[in-house]
Amino acid sequence: MTYTNQVLKDLNVYRARVMRMPSKTCYSYHQDYTRRLHIPLITNENCFFVIDDEVIRYPADGNYYVADTRKFHTFVNASWEERIHIVDCISDKWEMSPV
């Protein structure tokens, strides 16, 4: 967890959790108060975000990804397998930079 802990510290996240999404499920279409940092641990091509009508897939490749979940969005796990990822709330003071 050295890499993960360093990312959380560097980006000054204030809430982090491991989330498990069962197969064949999705979230409601909603907005969050802050952007979210995602570190996919187990995922596949049938797991994706829809943010402002754009489909976005984040692979479990060791990188982290910032999603602007202040926009309307949902997440879909349309596969037969569960998805596991770490999700963090990012302070509004943090400047987004490309990953």
C-alpha positions as CSV (number, residue, x, y, z in Angstrom):
1,M,0.0,0.0,0.0
2,T,3.0,2.3,-0.2
3,Y,2.0,3.7,-3.6
4,T,-1.6,4.1,-2.6
5,N,-0.8,5.9,0.7
6,Q,1.6,8.2,-1.0
7,V,-1.0,9.2,-3.6
8,L,-3.5,9.9,-0.9
9,K,-1.0,12.0,1.0
10,D,0.2,13.9,-2.0
11,L,-3.3,14.8,-3.2
12,N,-4.6,15.6,0.3
13,V,-7.7,13.5,0.1
14,Y,-9.9,13.6,3.1
15,R,-12.0,10.5,2.8
16,A,-10.9,7.2,1.2
17,R,-12.6,3.9,1.1
18,V,-12.5,0.6,-0.8
19,M,-15.6,0.0,-2.7
20,R,-17.0,-3.2,-4.1
21,M,-19.6,-3.2,-6.9
22,P,-21.3,-6.5,-7.5
23,S,-21.9,-7.7,-11.1
24,K,-24.8,-6.5,-13.1
25,T,-25.4,-3.3,-11.0
26,C,-25.3,0.4,-11.4
27,Y,-25.6,3.6,-9.4
28,S,-28.4,6.2,-9.8
29,Y,-27.7,9.2,-12.0
30,H,-26.4,11.8,-9.5
31,Q,-23.9,14.6,-8.7
32,D,-21.3,14.6,-5.9
33,Y,-20.0,17.7,-4.0
34,T,-16.4,17.0,-4.9
35,R,-14.3,15.4,-7.6
36,R,-13.3,11.8,-6.8
37,L,-10.0,10.0,-7.2
38,H,-10.3,6.4,-8.3
39,I,-7.7,3.7,-8.1
40,P,-9.1,0.6,-9.8
41,L,-8.0,-2.7,-8.3
42,I,-10.2,-5.2,-10.1
43,T,-12.2,-4.2,-13.1
44,N,-12.8,-5.1,-16.8
45,E,-14.0,-3.6,-20.1
46,N,-17.6,-4.0,-19.0
47,C,-17.3,-1.6,-16.1
48,F,-17.6,2.1,-16.9
49,F,-18.6,5.6,-15.8
50,V,-21.1,7.7,-17.7
51,I,-20.2,11.4,-17.0
52,D,-22.2,14.0,-18.9
53,D,-23.2,11.4,-21.5
54,E,-19.5,10.4,-22.0
55,V,-18.5,6.7,-21.4
56,I,-15.2,6.5,-19.5
57,R,-13.3,3.3,-18.5
58,Y,-10.5,3.3,-16.0
59,P,-8.3,0.2,-16.2
60,A,-6.7,-1.5,-13.2
61,D,-3.2,-0.6,-14.4
62,G,-1.6,0.8,-11.3
63,N,-2.6,4.4,-12.1
64,Y,-5.1,6.7,-10.4
65,Y,-7.7,8.7,-12.2
66,V,-9.7,11.8,-11.3
67,A,-13.4,11.9,-12.2
68,D,-15.3,15.1,-12.0
69,T,-18.3,13.7,-10.2
70,R,-19.6,17.1,-9.6
71,K,-21.2,16.6,-13.0
72,F,-24.1,14.2,-13.4
73,H,-22.8,10.7,-13.6
74,T,-23.4,7.0,-12.9
75,F,-21.3,3.9,-12.8
76,V,-22.2,0.6,-14.4
77,N,-20.8,-2.9,-13.8
78,A,-22.3,-4.7,-16.7
79,S,-20.0,-7.7,-16.3
80,W,-20.4,-11.1,-14.5
81,E,-17.6,-10.2,-12.1
82,E,-17.4,-7.7,-9.2
83,R,-15.4,-4.5,-9.5
84,I,-13.2,-3.3,-6.6
85,H,-11.6,0.1,-6.4
86,I,-10.4,2.7,-4.0
87,V,-12.3,6.0,-4.1
88,D,-11.3,9.2,-2.4
89,C,-12.9,12.7,-2.0
90,I,-10.6,15.4,-3.3
91,S,-10.5,18.9,-1.7
92,D,-11.8,21.6,-4.0
93,K,-8.5,23.4,-3.5
94,W,-6.6,20.7,-5.3
95,E,-5.8,21.6,-8.9
96,M,-6.6,18.9,-11.4
97,S,-3.6,17.8,-13.5
98,P,-3.5,15.1,-16.2
99,V,-2.5,11.7,-15.0
